[in-house]
Amino acid sequence: MIISTNGFMNESLTLNGDASLQFGEVVKISDNNTVAACADGDAFCGIISHEKNGICAVQLHGTVTVPFTGTAPKAGYVKLCADGAKGVKSGTGREYLVLSVNSVNGTVTFIL
């Protein structure tokens, strides 16, 4: 049996950003209806799912897979924060349900 969590409760908003934001990057609210890249240790609100000319689709809920740095998170509820390099790391942020960790590829799949 193949396991798939793609599409689970995906919810996105269209917000202002800038052209430097990239698909899969964690972001934070920086101003009214605007997102920006996260610095190391920041709490994040979502993940960029599309960017064009400074307009960003930001996934706020659902299952996502992003890069991680530092010690690999464990499956289960884990506190995650931005790593300042477009991904996440275990830290002092919000608690998320980690579904899987791929240490070979350096990615973590969790529910926002």
Rosetta constraint file for C-alpha pairs under 8 A:
AtomPair CA 5 CA 63 HARMONIC 6.49 0.50
AtomPair CA 6 CA 63 HARMONIC 6.47 0.50
AtomPair CA 7 CA 62 HARMONIC 6.87 0.50
AtomPair CA 7 CA 63 HARMONIC 6.90 0.50
AtomPair CA 8 CA 62 HARMONIC 5.26 0.50
AtomPair CA 8 CA 63 HARMONIC 5.94 0.50
AtomPair CA 9 CA 61 HARMONIC 6.35 0.50
AtomPair CA 9 CA 62 HARMONIC 4.62 0.50
AtomPair CA 9 CA 63 HARMONIC 7.46 0.50
AtomPair CA 10 CA 59 HARMONIC 6.86 0.50
AtomPair CA 10 CA 60 HARMONIC 7.54 0.50
AtomPair CA 10 CA 61 HARMONIC 5.29 0.50
AtomPair CA 10 CA 62 HARMONIC 4.19 0.50
AtomPair CA 10 CA 63 HARMONIC 6.93 0.50
AtomPair CA 11 CA 59 HARMONIC 5.69 0.50
AtomPair CA 11 CA 60 HARMONIC 5.73 0.50
AtomPair CA 11 CA 61 HARMONIC 5.06 0.50
AtomPair CA 11 CA 62 HARMONIC 6.55 0.50
AtomPair CA 12 CA 57 HARMONIC 6.20 0.50
AtomPair CA 12 CA 58 HARMONIC 5.18 0.50
AtomPair CA 12 CA 59 HARMONIC 4.11 0.50
AtomPair CA 12 CA 60 HARMONIC 5.46 0.50
AtomPair CA 12 CA 61 HARMONIC 7.11 0.50
AtomPair CA 13 CA 57 HARMONIC 5.61 0.50
AtomPair CA 13 CA 58 HARMONIC 5.35 0.50
AtomPair CA 13 CA 59 HARMONIC 6.65 0.50
AtomPair CA 13 CA 60 HARMONIC 7.32 0.50
AtomPair CA 14 CA 55 HARMONIC 6.85 0.50
AtomPair CA 14 CA 56 HARMONIC 5.51 0.50
AtomPair CA 14 CA 57 HARMONIC 4.50 0.50
AtomPair CA 14 CA 58 HARMONIC 6.27 0.50
AtomPair CA 15 CA 33 HARMONIC 5.45 0.50
AtomPair CA 15 CA 34 HARMONIC 5.50 0.50
AtomPair CA 15 CA 35 HARMONIC 6.75 0.50
AtomPair CA 15 CA 55 HARMONIC 5.95 0.50
AtomPair CA 15 CA 56 HARMONIC 5.27 0.50
AtomPair CA 15 CA 57 HARMONIC 6.41 0.50
AtomPair CA 15 CA 58 HARMONIC 7.07 0.50
AtomPair CA 16 CA 33 HARMONIC 6.10 0.50
AtomPair CA 16 CA 34 HARMONIC 4.45 0.50
AtomPair CA 16 CA 35 HARMONIC 6.23 0.50
AtomPair CA 16 CA 54 HARMONIC 6.01 0.50
AtomPair CA 16 CA 55 HARMONIC 4.83 0.50
AtomPair CA 16 CA 56 HARMONIC 5.94 0.50
AtomPair CA 17 CA 21 HARMONIC 7.22 0.50
AtomPair CA 17 CA 34 HARMONIC 5.53 0.50
AtomPair CA 17 CA 35 HARMONIC 5.10 0.50
AtomPair CA 17 CA 36 HARMONIC 6.01 0.50
AtomPair CA 17 CA 54 HARMONIC 4.86 0.50
AtomPair CA 17 CA 55 HARMONIC 5.69 0.50
AtomPair CA 17 CA 56 HARMONIC 5.98 0.50
AtomPair CA 18 CA 36 HARMONIC 7.48 0.50
AtomPair CA 18 CA 53 HARMONIC 7.06 0.50
AtomPair CA 18 CA 54 HARMONIC 3.97 0.50
AtomPair CA 18 CA 55 HARMONIC 6.98 0.50
AtomPair CA 18 CA 56 HARMONIC 7.95 0.50
AtomPair CA 19 CA 51 HARMONIC 6.99 0.50
AtomPair CA 19 CA 52 HARMONIC 6.84 0.50
AtomPair CA 19 CA 53 HARMONIC 5.76 0.50
AtomPair CA 19 CA 54 HARMONIC 4.79 0.50
AtomPair CA 19 CA 55 HARMONIC 7.99 0.50
AtomPair CA 21 CA 25 HARMONIC 6.90 0.50
AtomPair CA 21 CA 36 HARMONIC 7.56 0.50
AtomPair CA 21 CA 37 HARMONIC 6.82 0.50
AtomPair CA 21 CA 48 HARMONIC 7.37 0.50
AtomPair CA 21 CA 51 HARMONIC 6.89 0.50
AtomPair CA 22 CA 48 HARMONIC 6.47 0.50
AtomPair CA 22 CA 50 HARMONIC 7.43 0.50
AtomPair CA 22 CA 51 HARMONIC 6.71 0.50
AtomPair CA 23 CA 47 HARMONIC 7.65 0.50
AtomPair CA 23 CA 48 HARMONIC 5.04 0.50
AtomPair CA 23 CA 49 HARMONIC 5.21 0.50
AtomPair CA 23 CA 50 HARMONIC 5.72 0.50
AtomPair CA 23 CA 51 HARMONIC 7.09 0.50
AtomPair CA 24 CA 47 HARMONIC 5.62 0.50
AtomPair CA 24 CA 48 HARMONIC 5.21 0.50
AtomPair CA 24 CA 49 HARMONIC 6.12 0.50
AtomPair CA 24 CA 65 HARMONIC 7.79 0.50
AtomPair CA 24 CA 66 HARMONIC 6.23 0.50
AtomPair CA 24 CA 86 HARMONIC 7.68 0.50
AtomPair CA 24 CA 87 HARMONIC 7.97 0.50
AtomPair CA 25 CA 37 HARMONIC 7.54 0.50
AtomPair CA 25 CA 47 HARMONIC 5.47 0.50
AtomPair CA 25 CA 48 HARMONIC 5.42 0.50
AtomPair CA 25 CA 66 HARMONIC 7.53 0.50
AtomPair CA 25 CA 86 HARMONIC 4.68 0.50
AtomPair CA 25 CA 87 HARMONIC 6.16 0.50
AtomPair CA 26 CA 37 HARMONIC 6.79 0.50
AtomPair CA 26 CA 38 HARMONIC 6.60 0.50
AtomPair CA 26 CA 44 HARMONIC 6.13 0.50
AtomPair CA 26 CA 45 HARMONIC 7.49 0.50
AtomPair CA 26 CA 46 HARMONIC 5.76 0.50
AtomPair CA 26 CA 47 HARMONIC 4.54 0.50
AtomPair CA 26 CA 48 HARMONIC 6.53 0.50
AtomPair CA 26 CA 82 HARMONIC 6.81 0.50
AtomPair CA 26 CA 86 HARMONIC 5.67 0.50
AtomPair CA 26 CA 87 HARMONIC 5.97 0.50
AtomPair CA 26 CA 88 HARMONIC 7.53 0.50
AtomPair CA 27 CA 35 HARMONIC 6.09 0.50
AtomPair CA 27 CA 36 HARMONIC 5.50 0.50
AtomPair CA 27 CA 37 HARMONIC 4.86 0.50
AtomPair CA 27 CA 38 HARMONIC 5.31 0.50
AtomPair CA 27 CA 44 HARMONIC 5.36 0.50
AtomPair CA 27 CA 45 HARMONIC 6.10 0.50
AtomPair CA 27 CA 46 HARMONIC 5.70 0.50
AtomPair CA 27 CA 47 HARMONIC 6.03 0.50
AtomPair CA 27 CA 48 HARMONIC 7.12 0.50
AtomPair CA 28 CA 35 HARMONIC 5.38 0.50
AtomPair CA 28 CA 36 HARMONIC 5.61 0.50
AtomPair CA 28 CA 37 HARMONIC 6.51 0.50
AtomPair CA 28 CA 38 HARMONIC 5.97 0.50
AtomPair CA 28 CA 42 HARMONIC 7.83 0.50
AtomPair CA 28 CA 43 HARMONIC 7.02 0.50
AtomPair CA 28 CA 44 HARMONIC 4.75 0.50
AtomPair CA 28 CA 45 HARMONIC 5.14 0.50
AtomPair CA 28 CA 46 HARMONIC 6.98 0.50
AtomPair CA 29 CA 33 HARMONIC 7.37 0.50
AtomPair CA 29 CA 34 HARMONIC 5.80 0.50
AtomPair CA 29 CA 35 HARMONIC 4.45 0.50
AtomPair CA 29 CA 36 HARMONIC 6.41 0.50
AtomPair CA 29 CA 44 HARMONIC 7.94 0.50
AtomPair CA 29 CA 45 HARMONIC 6.88 0.50
AtomPair CA 30 CA 34 HARMONIC 5.71 0.50
AtomPair CA 30 CA 35 HARMONIC 5.23 0.50
AtomPair CA 30 CA 36 HARMONIC 5.75 0.50
AtomPair CA 31 CA 35 HARMONIC 7.01 0.50
AtomPair CA 37 CA 84 HARMONIC 7.98 0.50
AtomPair CA 37 CA 86 HARMONIC 7.27 0.50
AtomPair CA 38 CA 42 HARMONIC 5.84 0.50
AtomPair CA 38 CA 43 HARMONIC 7.76 0.50
AtomPair CA 38 CA 44 HARMONIC 6.90 0.50
AtomPair CA 38 CA 82 HARMONIC 6.10 0.50
AtomPair CA 38 CA 83 HARMONIC 7.78 0.50
AtomPair CA 38 CA 84 HARMONIC 5.78 0.50
AtomPair CA 38 CA 86 HARMONIC 7.17 0.50
AtomPair CA 39 CA 82 HARMONIC 6.59 0.50
AtomPair CA 39 CA 83 HARMONIC 6.82 0.50
AtomPair CA 39 CA 84 HARMONIC 4.28 0.50
AtomPair CA 39 CA 85 HARMONIC 7.79 0.50
AtomPair CA 40 CA 81 HARMONIC 7.77 0.50
AtomPair CA 40 CA 82 HARMONIC 5.50 0.50
AtomPair CA 40 CA 83 HARMONIC 4.46 0.50
AtomPair CA 40 CA 84 HARMONIC 3.84 0.50
AtomPair CA 40 CA 85 HARMONIC 7.49 0.50
AtomPair CA 41 CA 81 HARMONIC 5.41 0.50
AtomPair CA 41 CA 82 HARMONIC 5.21 0.50
AtomPair CA 41 CA 83 HARMONIC 5.95 0.50
AtomPair CA 41 CA 84 HARMONIC 7.12 0.50
AtomPair CA 41 CA 91 HARMONIC 7.29 0.50
AtomPair CA 41 CA 92 HARMONIC 7.59 0.50
AtomPair CA 41 CA 93 HARMONIC 7.53 0.50
AtomPair CA 42 CA 81 HARMONIC 5.74 0.50
AtomPair CA 42 CA 82 HARMONIC 5.21 0.50
AtomPair CA 42 CA 83 HARMONIC 7.71 0.50
AtomPair CA 42 CA 84 HARMONIC 7.93 0.50
AtomPair CA 42 CA 93 HARMONIC 7.39 0.50
AtomPair CA 43 CA 80 HARMONIC 7.89 0.50
AtomPair CA 43 CA 81 HARMONIC 5.15 0.50
AtomPair CA 43 CA 82 HARMONIC 6.21 0.50
AtomPair CA 43 CA 93 HARMONIC 5.46 0.50
AtomPair CA 43 CA 94 HARMONIC 7.02 0.50
AtomPair CA 44 CA 81 HARMONIC 6.63 0.50
AtomPair CA 44 CA 82 HARMONIC 6.40 0.50
AtomPair CA 45 CA 60 HARMONIC 6.41 0.50
AtomPair CA 46 CA 58 HARMONIC 5.91 0.50
AtomPair CA 46 CA 59 HARMONIC 5.36 0.50
AtomPair CA 46 CA 60 HARMONIC 4.66 0.50
AtomPair CA 46 CA 61 HARMONIC 7.51 0.50
AtomPair CA 46 CA 112 HARMONIC 7.26 0.50
AtomPair CA 47 CA 58 HARMONIC 5.42 0.50
AtomPair CA 47 CA 59 HARMONIC 5.18 0.50
AtomPair CA 47 CA 60 HARMONIC 6.89 0.50
AtomPair CA 47 CA 64 HARMONIC 7.82 0.50
AtomPair CA 48 CA 56 HARMONIC 6.64 0.50
AtomPair CA 48 CA 57 HARMONIC 6.00 0.50
AtomPair CA 48 CA 58 HARMONIC 4.65 0.50
AtomPair CA 48 CA 59 HARMONIC 6.31 0.50
AtomPair CA 49 CA 56 HARMONIC 7.50 0.50
AtomPair CA 49 CA 57 HARMONIC 5.47 0.50
AtomPair CA 49 CA 58 HARMONIC 5.68 0.50
AtomPair CA 49 CA 59 HARMONIC 6.17 0.50
AtomPair CA 50 CA 56 HARMONIC 5.64 0.50
AtomPair CA 50 CA 57 HARMONIC 5.01 0.50
AtomPair CA 50 CA 58 HARMONIC 7.26 0.50
AtomPair CA 51 CA 55 HARMONIC 5.64 0.50
AtomPair CA 51 CA 56 HARMONIC 4.38 0.50
AtomPair CA 51 CA 57 HARMONIC 6.38 0.50
AtomPair CA 52 CA 56 HARMONIC 6.57 0.50
AtomPair CA 60 CA 112 HARMONIC 6.45 0.50
AtomPair CA 61 CA 111 HARMONIC 7.00 0.50
AtomPair CA 61 CA 112 HARMONIC 4.80 0.50
AtomPair CA 62 CA 111 HARMONIC 5.33 0.50
AtomPair CA 62 CA 112 HARMONIC 5.46 0.50
AtomPair CA 63 CA 109 HARMONIC 6.86 0.50
AtomPair CA 63 CA 110 HARMONIC 5.59 0.50
AtomPair CA 63 CA 111 HARMONIC 4.41 0.50
AtomPair CA 63 CA 112 HARMONIC 6.31 0.50
AtomPair CA 64 CA 109 HARMONIC 5.52 0.50
AtomPair CA 64 CA 110 HARMONIC 5.68 0.50
AtomPair CA 64 CA 111 HARMONIC 6.35 0.50
AtomPair CA 64 CA 112 HARMONIC 7.18 0.50
AtomPair CA 65 CA 107 HARMONIC 6.38 0.50
AtomPair CA 65 CA 108 HARMONIC 5.45 0.50
AtomPair CA 65 CA 109 HARMONIC 4.19 0.50
AtomPair CA 65 CA 110 HARMONIC 6.59 0.50
AtomPair CA 66 CA 87 HARMONIC 5.87 0.50
AtomPair CA 66 CA 88 HARMONIC 7.22 0.50
AtomPair CA 66 CA 107 HARMONIC 5.36 0.50
AtomPair CA 66 CA 108 HARMONIC 5.65 0.50
AtomPair CA 66 CA 109 HARMONIC 6.66 0.50
AtomPair CA 67 CA 86 HARMONIC 7.72 0.50
AtomPair CA 67 CA 87 HARMONIC 4.91 0.50
AtomPair CA 67 CA 88 HARMONIC 6.48 0.50
AtomPair CA 67 CA 106 HARMONIC 5.55 0.50
AtomPair CA 67 CA 107 HARMONIC 4.21 0.50
AtomPair CA 67 CA 108 HARMONIC 6.25 0.50
AtomPair CA 68 CA 72 HARMONIC 7.18 0.50
AtomPair CA 68 CA 83 HARMONIC 7.52 0.50
AtomPair CA 68 CA 87 HARMONIC 5.40 0.50
AtomPair CA 68 CA 88 HARMONIC 4.78 0.50
AtomPair CA 68 CA 89 HARMONIC 5.33 0.50
AtomPair CA 68 CA 106 HARMONIC 5.70 0.50
AtomPair CA 68 CA 107 HARMONIC 5.51 0.50
AtomPair CA 68 CA 108 HARMONIC 6.42 0.50
AtomPair CA 69 CA 83 HARMONIC 6.79 0.50
AtomPair CA 69 CA 87 HARMONIC 7.34 0.50
AtomPair CA 69 CA 88 HARMONIC 6.53 0.50
AtomPair CA 69 CA 89 HARMONIC 5.39 0.50
AtomPair CA 69 CA 106 HARMONIC 7.22 0.50
AtomPair CA 70 CA 89 HARMONIC 6.26 0.50
AtomPair CA 70 CA 90 HARMONIC 7.58 0.50
AtomPair CA 71 CA 89 HARMONIC 7.49 0.50
AtomPair CA 71 CA 90 HARMONIC 7.11 0.50
AtomPair CA 72 CA 89 HARMONIC 7.82 0.50
AtomPair CA 72 CA 90 HARMONIC 7.56 0.50
AtomPair CA 72 CA 101 HARMONIC 7.19 0.50
AtomPair CA 72 CA 103 HARMONIC 6.67 0.50
AtomPair CA 72 CA 106 HARMONIC 7.85 0.50
AtomPair CA 73 CA 78 HARMONIC 7.02 0.50
AtomPair CA 73 CA 89 HARMONIC 7.47 0.50
AtomPair CA 73 CA 90 HARMONIC 5.98 0.50
AtomPair CA 73 CA 98 HARMONIC 7.78 0.50
AtomPair CA 73 CA 101 HARMONIC 6.89 0.50
AtomPair CA 73 CA 108 HARMONIC 7.49 0.50
AtomPair CA 74 CA 78 HARMONIC 7.11 0.50
AtomPair CA 74 CA 98 HARMONIC 7.03 0.50
AtomPair CA 74 CA 100 HARMONIC 7.76 0.50
AtomPair CA 74 CA 101 HARMONIC 7.00 0.50
AtomPair CA 75 CA 97 HARMONIC 7.43 0.50
AtomPair CA 75 CA 98 HARMONIC 4.85 0.50
AtomPair CA 75 CA 99 HARMONIC 5.52 0.50
AtomPair CA 75 CA 100 HARMONIC 5.72 0.50
AtomPair CA 75 CA 101 HARMONIC 6.97 0.50
AtomPair CA 76 CA 96 HARMONIC 7.98 0.50
AtomPair CA 76 CA 97 HARMONIC 5.35 0.50
AtomPair CA 76 CA 98 HARMONIC 5.07 0.50
AtomPair CA 76 CA 99 HARMONIC 6.61 0.50
AtomPair CA 77 CA 95 HARMONIC 6.00 0.50
AtomPair CA 77 CA 96 HARMONIC 5.39 0.50
AtomPair CA 77 CA 97 HARMONIC 4.45 0.50
AtomPair CA 77 CA 98 HARMONIC 6.01 0.50
AtomPair CA 78 CA 90 HARMONIC 7.11 0.50
AtomPair CA 78 CA 94 HARMONIC 8.00 0.50
AtomPair CA 78 CA 95 HARMONIC 5.14 0.50
AtomPair CA 78 CA 96 HARMONIC 5.49 0.50
AtomPair CA 78 CA 97 HARMONIC 6.46 0.50
AtomPair CA 78 CA 98 HARMONIC 6.64 0.50
AtomPair CA 79 CA 90 HARMONIC 5.84 0.50
AtomPair CA 79 CA 91 HARMONIC 5.62 0.50
AtomPair CA 79 CA 92 HARMONIC 5.81 0.50
AtomPair CA 79 CA 93 HARMONIC 5.21 0.50
AtomPair CA 79 CA 94 HARMONIC 5.14 0.50
AtomPair CA 79 CA 95 HARMONIC 4.10 0.50
AtomPair CA 79 CA 96 HARMONIC 6.19 0.50
AtomPair CA 80 CA 88 HARMONIC 6.31 0.50
AtomPair CA 80 CA 89 HARMONIC 5.60 0.50
AtomPair CA 80 CA 90 HARMONIC 4.64 0.50
AtomPair CA 80 CA 91 HARMONIC 5.19 0.50
AtomPair CA 80 CA 92 HARMONIC 6.52 0.50
AtomPair CA 80 CA 93 HARMONIC 4.91 0.50
AtomPair CA 80 CA 94 HARMONIC 5.92 0.50
AtomPair CA 80 CA 95 HARMONIC 6.33 0.50
AtomPair CA 80 CA 96 HARMONIC 6.90 0.50
AtomPair CA 81 CA 88 HARMONIC 5.49 0.50
AtomPair CA 81 CA 89 HARMONIC 5.67 0.50
AtomPair CA 81 CA 90 HARMONIC 6.42 0.50
AtomPair CA 81 CA 91 HARMONIC 5.65 0.50
AtomPair CA 81 CA 92 HARMONIC 6.48 0.50
AtomPair CA 81 CA 93 HARMONIC 4.60 0.50
AtomPair CA 81 CA 94 HARMONIC 7.07 0.50
AtomPair CA 82 CA 86 HARMONIC 7.19 0.50
AtomPair CA 82 CA 87 HARMONIC 5.90 0.50
AtomPair CA 82 CA 88 HARMONIC 4.37 0.50
AtomPair CA 82 CA 89 HARMONIC 6.16 0.50
AtomPair CA 83 CA 87 HARMONIC 5.61 0.50
AtomPair CA 83 CA 88 HARMONIC 4.78 0.50
AtomPair CA 83 CA 89 HARMONIC 5.45 0.50
AtomPair CA 84 CA 88 HARMONIC 7.84 0.50
AtomPair CA 96 CA 110 HARMONIC 6.56 0.50
AtomPair CA 96 CA 111 HARMONIC 6.22 0.50
AtomPair CA 96 CA 112 HARMONIC 6.44 0.50
AtomPair CA 97 CA 110 HARMONIC 5.49 0.50
AtomPair CA 97 CA 111 HARMONIC 5.54 0.50
AtomPair CA 97 CA 112 HARMONIC 7.81 0.50
AtomPair CA 98 CA 108 HARMONIC 7.15 0.50
AtomPair CA 98 CA 109 HARMONIC 5.96 0.50
AtomPair CA 98 CA 110 HARMONIC 4.18 0.50
AtomPair CA 98 CA 111 HARMONIC 6.68 0.50
AtomPair CA 99 CA 108 HARMONIC 7.83 0.50
AtomPair CA 99 CA 109 HARMONIC 5.59 0.50
AtomPair CA 99 CA 110 HARMONIC 5.26 0.50
AtomPair CA 99 CA 111 HARMONIC 7.57 0.50
AtomPair CA 100 CA 108 HARMONIC 5.96 0.50
AtomPair CA 100 CA 109 HARMONIC 5.24 0.50
AtomPair CA 100 CA 110 HARMONIC 7.09 0.50
AtomPair CA 101 CA 106 HARMONIC 7.67 0.50
AtomPair CA 101 CA 107 HARMONIC 6.00 0.50
AtomPair CA 101 CA 108 HARMONIC 4.47 0.50
AtomPair CA 101 CA 109 HARMONIC 6.30 0.50
AtomPair CA 102 CA 106 HARMONIC 5.67 0.50
AtomPair CA 102 CA 107 HARMONIC 5.19 0.50
AtomPair CA 102 CA 108 HARMONIC 6.19 0.50
AtomPair CA 103 CA 107 HARMONIC 6.62 0.50
